[in-house]
């Protein structure tokens, strides 16, 4: 199992076949964007596609390396599309935006709301295959606990993310990794 983690770190597994799968996740974010703001322009569409590419080679999703994932997509977006779109990608992360004292971008809310376009069985399958579910469940143990099923956890998570997207406030739901 260690060889798998070394050859395919958590972030890479997430992008290949996990929660942030490079085709499916942008599709759900696109649907959420469309429901929140209407059809994205082509630059916004590119940002939707690349916003999580920084997870590649990250050993975790919410640890120190995973929290820096917006930087890669932001660099690409700035290079291709300019500062405005680099910021759209960079601040899709509530953590990143908060660290810099900037409100999260529109992409943040579409990213959070995208979970409503996820069939539960498909999300959980990908989260289990990639191993992400263990990190997510442990990070959320103070809010939800570890004793209930993955299915119940997904229902709870979906509700929390929808509340966050509707509130469009970075502080509406606590940051899980800040707990002691």
Secondary structure, DSSP 8 states (H G I E B T S, - for coil): -HHHHHHS-HHHHHHHHSTT-TTHHHHHHHHHHHHHHSS--HHHHHHHHHTTGGGTT-S-SSSHHHHTTHHHHHHHHHHHH-HHHHHHHHTTSHHHHHHHT----HHHHHHHHGGGGS-HHHHHHHHHHHSHHHHHHHHTHHHH-SSS-HHHHHHHHHHHHHHHHHHT-TTSS--GGG--
